[in-house]
Amino acid sequence: MTIEDISRIIGGRIVAAPTTSRELTYGFASDLMSDVLTLTAENVVLVTGLVSNQTIRTAAMADIPAVVLVRNKKATRDIVKLAEDSDIALIECNTSMFKAAGMLYEAGLKAVY
């Protein structure tokens, strides 16, 4: 599933995208960045409501190429720039974390656990 696919499925808006054609296989939903750092899977999209520079830094450390911000959270210019500089796609959407994760799972994204 590509970043464009993910955005379309959840009704999101891509705000930073170094590439939209990268294939993602797994999804993980969490607001706890310490949980994100335990991931070992590759090609993961992180679904979170935590909007901060730390989210992007954690995604970069965990080699996560895409982050979805849920619950109508908006990234600041600084966060968008950090995502672009870190080669991480960033998508904003209006849905809840539960609904976004469910929609992506139903569309074929695999669970990490």
C-alpha positions as CSV (number, residue, x, y, z in Angstrom):
1,M,0.0,0.0,0.0
2,T,1.4,3.4,-1.0
3,I,1.3,6.6,1.0
4,E,-1.2,7.9,-1.6
5,D,-3.4,4.8,-0.9
6,I,-3.2,5.3,2.8
7,S,-4.3,9.0,2.5
8,R,-7.1,8.1,0.2
9,I,-8.4,5.3,2.4
10,I,-8.6,7.4,5.5
11,G,-9.7,10.6,3.8
12,G,-6.4,12.2,4.7
13,R,-4.3,15.1,3.4
14,I,-0.6,14.6,2.6
15,V,1.3,17.5,4.1
16,A,4.9,16.2,3.7
17,A,5.8,13.5,1.2
18,P,9.4,12.8,0.1
19,T,7.9,10.1,-2.0
20,T,4.3,8.9,-2.3
21,S,5.0,5.6,-4.2
22,R,6.9,3.8,-1.4
23,E,5.2,0.5,-0.5
24,L,4.1,0.1,3.2
25,T,3.3,-3.3,4.6
26,Y,2.5,-2.8,8.3
27,G,0.6,-0.4,10.5
28,F,1.1,0.5,14.2
29,A,-1.1,2.9,16.2
30,S,0.2,4.5,19.4
31,D,0.6,7.8,21.2
32,L,3.4,6.3,23.3
33,M,6.7,6.9,21.5
34,S,8.5,4.4,23.9
35,D,6.2,1.7,22.3
36,V,7.2,2.8,18.8
37,L,10.9,2.4,19.6
38,T,10.3,-1.3,20.3
39,L,9.2,-2.0,16.7
40,T,11.4,-4.2,14.5
41,A,9.2,-4.4,11.4
42,E,10.1,-2.5,8.3
43,N,7.8,-0.5,6.0
44,V,5.5,0.6,8.8
45,V,3.1,3.5,9.0
46,L,2.6,5.0,12.4
47,V,-0.9,6.2,13.3
48,T,-0.8,8.7,16.2
49,G,-2.4,11.7,17.8
50,L,0.8,12.9,19.2
51,V,1.8,16.0,17.2
52,S,5.3,17.1,18.1
53,N,8.8,17.1,16.8
54,Q,9.4,14.1,19.1
55,T,7.0,12.1,17.0
56,I,9.0,12.7,13.8
57,R,12.3,12.1,15.6
58,T,11.0,8.8,17.0
59,A,9.8,7.7,13.6
60,A,13.2,8.5,12.2
61,M,15.0,6.5,14.9
62,A,12.6,3.6,14.3
63,D,13.1,3.8,10.5
64,I,9.4,4.5,10.0
65,P,8.8,6.2,6.6
66,A,5.2,7.5,7.2
67,V,3.2,9.0,10.0
68,V,-0.6,9.6,10.1
69,L,-1.8,12.3,12.5
70,V,-5.4,11.5,13.6
71,R,-8.2,13.3,15.4
72,N,-7.9,16.4,13.2
73,K,-4.5,17.3,14.6
74,K,-2.5,19.7,12.5
75,A,1.3,19.7,12.1
76,T,3.1,22.9,12.6
77,R,5.5,24.2,9.9
78,D,8.4,23.1,12.1
79,I,7.0,19.5,12.2
80,V,6.4,19.4,8.5
81,K,9.9,20.7,7.8
82,L,11.4,18.1,10.1
83,A,9.4,15.4,8.4
84,E,10.6,16.5,5.0
85,D,14.2,16.7,6.2
86,S,13.9,13.3,7.8
87,D,12.4,11.8,4.6
88,I,9.2,10.9,6.4
89,A,5.7,11.2,4.8
90,L,3.2,13.0,7.0
91,I,-0.6,12.7,6.6
92,E,-3.3,14.5,8.5
93,C,-6.8,13.1,8.9
94,N,-10.0,13.8,10.8
95,T,-10.8,10.3,12.0
96,S,-10.1,8.7,15.3
97,M,-7.0,6.5,15.8
98,F,-9.3,3.5,16.2
99,K,-11.2,4.2,13.0
100,A,-8.1,5.1,10.9
101,A,-6.3,1.9,12.0
102,G,-9.3,-0.2,11.3
103,M,-9.8,1.3,7.9
104,L,-6.1,0.6,7.0
105,Y,-6.3,-2.9,8.4
106,E,-9.4,-3.7,6.5
107,A,-7.8,-2.4,3.3
108,G,-4.9,-4.8,3.7
109,L,-2.3,-3.2,5.9
110,K,-0.9,-5.8,8.3
111,A,-0.6,-5.5,12.0
112,V,2.9,-5.4,13.5
113,Y,1.8,-7.7,16.4
